Amino acid sequence: MPTRQPKCVVADDNDSMLRLLSMFMEQLGFQPIIAHDGDEGISAVREHHPCLVVSDIHMPNRNGLLLLADIKALNPSLPVILITGYVNYKSDMNAAQLTPDAFMEKPFTLDELKETVHRLEPAILSAWTRH
């Protein structure tokens, strides 16, 4: 009988980055659920009950900060990693008055992502065991 694999929602409007993030998350042992924007991201969270969300900030429809707010309203303990390549992200996050569980600046390596996921492991395990 196969063991259940932890699910991770990966949200990014850039197809290349989405494929790369999905591949990275698979290498880390997650089943990636792909979302092309924040609207798809929150739908995926509601439908799939992931134990982690990795999202770009700048996306159409619902950006990563709005997605973060919606996720935390739905499930405050669900860990969220926000990523961006924009230099003004700190002012965006301060304006939104939200703090993700972790933040990564593009470009980053698989090792850096692995280290970030490792730091969030207690919260990820807690979210995974609830579903």
C-alpha positions in Angstrom: 0.0 0.0 0.0 1.6 3.3 -1.0 2.3 5.9 1.7 0.5 9.2 1.5 2.7 11.9 0.0 2.5 15.5 1.5 0.9 18.0 -0.9 2.3 21.4 -1.6 0.5 24.2 -3.6 2.9 25.9 -5.9 1.6 29.2 -7.3 3.4 31.3 -10.0 2.3 33.0 -13.2 5.6 32.2 -14.9 5.4 28.8 -16.5 9.2 28.2 -16.4 9.4 29.1 -12.7 6.2 27.0 -12.0 7.8 23.9 -13.6 11.1 24.5 -11.7 9.4 25.0 -8.3 7.2 21.9 -8.9 10.3 19.9 -9.8 12.1 21.2 -6.7 9.2 20.3 -4.4 8.9 16.8 -6.0 12.6 16.3 -5.2 11.9 17.3 -1.6 9.2 14.6 -1.4 6.0 16.7 -2.0 3.2 16.2 -4.4 3.0 19.6 -6.1 -0.4 21.1 -6.9 0.1 23.7 -9.6 -1.6 27.1 -9.6 -1.1 29.8 -12.2 -2.3 32.7 -10.1 -3.6 33.4 -6.6 -7.2 32.6 -7.5 -6.1 29.1 -8.5 -3.9 29.0 -5.5 -6.7 29.5 -2.9 -8.9 27.1 -4.8 -6.1 24.5 -4.6 -5.7 25.1 -0.9 -9.4 24.6 -0.3 -9.6 21.5 -2.5 -6.4 19.7 -1.7 -5.6 20.6 1.9 -1.8 21.0 1.4 0.7 21.1 4.2 2.7 23.9 2.5 2.2 26.7 0.0 5.0 28.2 -2.1 3.8 31.3 -4.0 5.2 34.1 -6.0 4.2 37.6 -4.8 3.6 39.3 -8.2 0.8 37.4 -10.0 -2.4 38.4 -11.8 -5.9 38.2 -10.3 -4.9 37.6 -6.7 -1.3 38.4 -5.9 0.8 36.4 -3.4 0.1 38.8 -0.6 -3.7 38.5 -1.1 -3.3 34.8 -1.3 -1.3 34.8 1.9 -4.1 36.8 3.6 -6.7 34.4 2.4 -4.8 31.3 3.4 -4.1 32.7 6.9 -7.8 33.6 7.3 -8.7 30.0 6.2 -6.0 28.2 8.1 -3.6 30.4 10.2 -1.2 27.5 10.9 -0.7 26.5 7.2 2.9 27.4 6.4 3.4 29.8 3.4 6.7 30.5 1.6 6.6 33.7 -0.5 9.0 34.2 -3.3 9.8 37.2 -5.5 12.4 38.6 -7.8 11.3 42.2 -7.1 13.5 44.5 -5.0 10.6 46.4 -3.5 8.9 43.4 -1.8 9.6 44.6 1.7 7.5 47.8 1.3 4.8 45.6 -0.3 4.8 43.3 2.7 4.9 46.1 5.2 2.0 47.8 3.4 0.0 44.5 3.5 0.9 44.0 7.2 1.4 40.3 6.6 4.3 38.1 7.3 4.8 34.8 5.5 6.3 31.9 7.4 9.3 32.2 5.2 10.5 34.4 2.3 12.9 33.7 -0.5 14.4 36.1 -3.1 14.8 34.9 -6.7 17.1 33.5 -7.8 17.6 30.7 -5.2 19.0 27.2 -5.3 17.4 23.9 -4.4 19.6 23.8 -1.4 18.3 27.1 -0.2 14.7 25.9 -0.7 15.5 22.7 1.1 16.9 24.6 4.1 13.8 26.8 4.2 11.5 23.8 4.1 13.6 22.1 6.8 13.1 25.2 9.0 9.3 24.9 8.5 9.2 21.2 9.1 7.4 21.2 12.4 4.6 23.4 10.9 4.5 21.3 7.7 4.2 18.0 9.7 1.5 19.5 11.9 -0.5 20.6 8.8 0.1 17.2 7.1 -1.1 15.2 10.1 -4.4 17.2 10.3 -5.5 16.0 6.8 
